Amino acid sequence: MRTLRATVLLLAATLLSGVVLADSYSDTIDAFKKAGASAWYFDHSYGYAAFPSIGKGGLIVGGAHGTGRVYQNGQYVGDTAMTQVSVGLQVGGEAYRQIIFFEDKRSFDEFTSGNFEFDAGVSAVAIKAAASGTAGTTGTTAETSGQNGDATTRGGGFYKGLAVFTIIKGGAMAEAAVAGQKFSYKPRASS
């Protein structure tokens, strides 16, 4: 079991080392503003959390991690981190961008209250076509669109005050795993 953990950690560290700092927040936000249906949410959301790069890797036991910024009415108000642990049939690694839109003050306050975890039914729409998908206890799944930069939505709109989009940046991951994403939040220090 120690060898398996070491392999997973090494895979994740290798994946993260090359891509975590490669993208800026403004580049990530611009990418989502230009991507089909996700662009609509910038004008119809109370706020959002943007993650320039989340690295994900696994070999039976897997994990993902990324840091991001939280914006309220377009203004940077705090920092967030996402951690995911998964168990099941999985192998490989990938990197992706993620954005979470908050429909209203209630959903924003819930996310920024401290520790937040996706509940059942929240799904992510994958903007770049890729061969990946997840099945988790949190209900987080991915759906691919036909062309790069063109988002499609299932059912449209927010679900329990949230809308989640991802852009796959690279890598290859095959999985049928149980996973859950947990988020922490820290308000931005006053200048």
Buried (B, 14 or more C-beta within 10 A) or exposed (E): EEEEEEBBEEBBEEBBEEBBEEBEBEEBBEBBBEBBBBEBBBEEBBBBBBBBBBBBBBBBBBBBBBBBBBBBEEEEBBBBBBBBBBEBEBBBBBBBBBBBBBBEEEBBEBBBEEEBEBBEEBBBBBBBBBEBBBEBEBBBBBBBBEEEBBBBBEEEEBBEBBBBBBBBBEBEBEBEBBBBBBBEBEEEEEE
